[in-house]
């Protein structure tokens, strides 16, 4: 199958357009920056076919006949508008942890959250995900966020500088596991987004009842660091303020069968994220191909199951549910 190459001109326009918008948003008063973002988001919804094609297909998968087509369009338009607002507010990230009036934040169950130490916080591209780690910094916690570096070095440098100025450490996604374990054991909070389709280290799961692939990272890292895993988000409220929500630690199963436990616990993590998306459906990234097929992961999973069955057969046992 031929590899689809990205259009270099389109990439250049996207990169320098993003840099220009970030600088303009930083110069404008926040209400004007948000207003501009809403206008650009509305234009993007109508002029970029992929947004409607992928977004509406995903909403059909997730909700089926549960929602009318008009409601699905409303949710998708809201999601596009929300991404625009996240981009507009990103320029305020360096001031967010120092000035609580920049982007007002309510923290649900403040005392419980403040007392958490050494927690792996899983989230999604939901609400203002760029505020997820800085919101924990506001509590005085040592925080690191796992990020995927952007393809363009110039844009990545600007984005990473804003994130670092927000008071937290960024960990490049590739090969971050060992550092995550070390920091969790030292009492740090680690934020990682787990709602996208993984290219590596994925197991079969469901999201909104539909089969997909999900990362095993939070389960493996949490187990090795002996750290609780908690799902959360920073959700936008009707008045434009934000609300940090962190759930209770996810109850992981430990039956002694590593492969089966990984599958069950990974699903628990996805269920926790799904619950947040269902609560704020117009604040999630519906135009990401969440349910994308991953043939290589499927082959690797079948090989893993075959090896597990062979090991169980040697011991005279049947294969566990997770690898049957």
Buried (B, 14 or more C-beta within 10 A) or exposed (E): EEEEEEEEEEEEEBBEEBBEBBEBBBEBEBEEBBEBBBEBBBEBBEEEEEBBEBBBBBBEBBBEEEBEEEEBBBBBBBBBBBBBBBBBBBBBBBBBBEEEEBBEBEBEEEEEBEEBBBBBBBBBBBBBBBBBBBBBBBBEBBBBBBBEBBEBEEBBEBBBEBBBBBBBBBBEBEEBBEBBBEBBEEEBBBBBBBBBBBEEBBBBBBBBEEEBBBBBBBBBBBBBBEBBBBBBBBBBEEEEEBBBBBBEBBEBEEEEBBBBBBBBBBBBBBBBBBEBBEBBBBBBBBBBEBBEEBEEBEEBBEEBBEEBBEEBEEEEEEBBEBBE
